[in-house]
Amino acid sequence: MLSLIPHRKFTQLSIALLAAMLALPVTAAPNTYTTTTTSTNVSGQFQNDFATDLKLAQQGNALAQNNVGARYLFGLEGVQKDYAQAKVWYEKAAAQGDADGQNNLSMMYAQGWGVKQDYAQAKSWYEKAAAQGNALAQNNLGYMYDEGLGVKQDYAQAKAWYEKSAAQGYAGAQNNLGLMYYEGLGVKQDYTQAKAWYEKAAAQGDAGAQYNLGYMYQRGWGVKQDYTQAKAWYEKAAAQGDSSAQNNLGFMYMQGLGVKQDYAKAKAWYEKAAAQGDADAQENLNYLRGNGLIR
């Protein structure tokens, strides 16, 4: 059984493709719960060391309180992961109206990290942060409506919140809008709009959007089919560790789609995805082995 994976974030479907199985499964969550704060970059390096931020946090500095919470939540910079401490410091920041703290506290409730999962609490804190213009919270609130998490599924509300976030340049929301247009969720299906939003997110390095562009070019949906473009976008996503992109690169090499058929390269890409627990890549490896195409 071979699996070629297009990015989706909803339920898994399957359709026949040649002798293969074309799976339409869940995408990697499109950065929905990113916790980058105003004092960090995306790699999680803080402006201050932990001791300095902790001292500032104890003095009531909301930004430092949020940053201390982030270190405890993810176990950053040598700080031992501690959900209880993370919640304490996020609550302090959130109580002072810090939008990042409110968003991050929401995330803990949405994910059930150190607390009982509580979508009502998550939504309440997201709304407070979103009302202040926090792009992450706007995207996350949109995601709750998109998925119907603790609320009635409402694509109009999802789109409205995604648009607010996307207008601020947040790549995750731009990708999510692309997905809505790609699938026709609450909007008329429009591949041109989907591509435009994916391109905005992909240009910022969003792996999900890079993957989605690759898939559009591979299938020729809304664009002229172009395996060279598909491979280029998959490679960008794969370099960031996107297992779906790694799997689909393996598929291209296995089938010789725009590249010389090469089972060794197919195996290499499948192994990268399989090592991350990607079930489709694992099946593809089994197919290659079972048919004597690799050792």
N, C-alpha and C positions, 0 to 999 in steps of 0.2 A: 504494500500500500504506500503510495507516494502522497505527500501532502504539500501543497503550495498555499501559503497563508497570506491572504490580504488582511490589512488592518481593519478590525472592527472592535468595538468595545462592548458589544452586546452578545446575545446568545449564539451558540455555534450552529452553523448550518453546513450542509455538504451538498455538492453537486458533482456529477461525473465530468472528468476531463481526460480524454484519451483513455489510457489504461490506468490513470491515476485517480486519486481522490483529491478534489479541490476543496479544501476546508475553508470555511469563513468563520473563524473563531474570534474570541475575545482578544482585543489588542492589549498591549501593555497600557495600564491606566495612563492617560495623557497628562502626566504631571499634575494631576488633580490636587494632590495634597502636598505640593511643594511648600517648604517652610522657610525659604530664603527670607532673611530679615533685612531691614534697611542698613544694618551695620556689617553685613557679611556679603561675600561674593558666593557664587553658586557652588564653589568647592568647600564651603563651610569654614573658611578661614576668617577669624574675627579680627577686628581692629585692635581690640585690647586682649591681653592674656586673661585667663580665667580668674586669677586672683584679683586683678583690677576690676573686672566686671562684677565679680561677687561683692567686692567692697562697695562699688557704686550701687549695686542692686540693694544691698542692705541699707543704703542711705536713701533709697526710694526712687532711684533712677529707673524709669519704666523700660527704656531701651535695653539697659543692662539686665534688668529682670527677665526680659524676653530672651536675651542671649544666654543667660545662665540656664533658663529653661530648655533652650535648644540643645545645649551641651549635655544636660541630663537626659533629654529625650533620646538622643541618638548616640550618646557615649562618645562625644567628640573631644579631641585634643587631650586624651588621657583621662578624661572624667568618666567615672563608672556610670553606665546607664542606670537611671533610676526614675521610673515613671512617676512615683509619688512626689519626688523633688521637682520634676519637670512641671507637674500640675500646680504645685505650690507657687512656683515662680511665674508661670503663665497667668495664674489667677491674679497675682499681684499686679502684673503688667496690664492685664485686661481690665481690672477694676479702675485703673487710672485712665482708661480710654485708649490704650495703645492698640492700634488696629492689628499689628502683627501678632501681639500676644493674644488678642481675641480670636484671630484666625487659627493660631496654633492650638489654643485651648479647644476650639471647635474640632480640630483635626483629631485630638485625643478622644473626644466623645464619638466622633464619626467612626473611628477605627477601633474603638474599645481598647485603647492602649492605657493600661493601668487603671481604667475605670470601666464600669458597665457601659457597653455600647448604648448610646442615647442620642438618637437622631434629632429629637426635639431640642435638646441642649445644644447640639452641634448647629442646628439651624439658627437658634437664637443668637449664638455668638457670631456666626457667619454674617447674619443680618446686621449686627452692630458694626462689624468691621467693613462690610460692603457699603453701608451707609456713609462711611468716611472715605469711600473711594478706593478701598484696598482691592487691587486687581485680583490677588489670589483668592480672597474671600468671595468676590463676585463670581469668579470661575467656579469655585467650590459650591456655591449656592446654586449656580446653574446646573452643575453636575447632579445635585440632589434632586432637582426637578426633572432632569433628563432621565435619571434612573428610577425615580419614584422612591427615594430613600427617606422614609419618614414623612413623606408628603405624597399627595396624589400626583402621579406622573403628569407633567404639564410641559410640553415642548415649547409653547409660546413663552412661558416664564424662563425656561432653560435658555432659549435663544436670546431673550432680552438681557439676561445676566451675562451670558457669554459675550454679547456685543459690547456691553459696558467694559468688560475686562479686556477684550480684544482691542477696543479703541485706545486703550492705554499701552498697547503693544505687548500684552502678555501672550506668549507663544502657545501655552496650553489651551487658552480659550480660542485662539485663532484656529488651532487644530480641531478643537471640538466643533466649532462652527463649520469647518470643512466637512467633518463627519456628518453633520446634520444635513448639509446640502447633498453630500454624496449618497446618503441613504434616503433622502426625502422625508426626514423626520420633522413633522410640523411645518415643513416648507415644501414647495415644489422641488422635486429632484432636479439638481442643476450642477452638472459636472464642471461647468465653467467657473461657477462660484466656489465649488469645492476646491478646485485647483488653485484659485486665487488665494483662498485662505490658507491652504496647505503651503503655498509658496512663501507667504509671509512668515509662517511659523518655521518652515524649513530653513529660511535665510537666517534665522536666529539660532539655528543648530538644534531645533527640536527633532529628536530621533523619530518620534511617531509620525510627524508630518513628512519627514524625509522618506520614511517607509511608504506612507500613503501615496506620495508622488510616484515613487518607484512602481508601486502596484498599478497605478493608473496608466503609466507608460507601458508596463508589461502587457496589460490587457487591452490597451487602446481605448479606454473609456474616457471620453471627453477630450482625448488628444489622439494624434496619430500614433499608432503602435510603434514603439521605439525601444528596442532592447538595450541599446547603448545608454540611453537616458535612465532606463529602469535599473540597470546594473550600477550606474554612477550613484543614484540616490540610495539604493540598497547598501552600497558600500559605505556611504556616509553614516547611515543608521547602524550598520553592523559594527563599524569602528567604535561606536558608543556602547556596544554590547547588546543591541536590540536582537533578541533571539529569532524573532520572526524574519527579520532581514537576513540574518545569517542562514536560516533555513531556506529562504527563497533564492539566495545566491547559490546554495547547494543545488537547488532544483534546476536553476538555469544551467549550471555546469553539467548536471546529470543528463538534461535533455538537449544540451547544445543550443540553447536559446540565445542567439546573438554572440555566443562564444563557442570556441572549439569544445566539443564534448570531452569532459575530463573527469573521470570517476574519482581520481585522487583528490582533486580540488573540491568536488562535491562532498566527498567524505570529510575533508577538513572543515568545511563550513558546517556541515551537519553536526560534527562533533562539538564545535563551539556552542551551537544552540542546544544540543542534547545535554551538555555539561551544565546548562542552566535549568535543566528539567523540562525542556521543551518536548512535549510528547510527540508532536508531528515530526520533529527532527529525529527523535528516537525511532519512530516507525520507519522513517526513510532510511536510516542506517541499517535497520533490520532487513529492509527490502534489498538494499545493495548487497548485503552479506548473503541473504537467502538466495539470491540469484547469481551468486558467484562473481559479482562485479568488483568486489573488494575483498580483502582479507580481514 
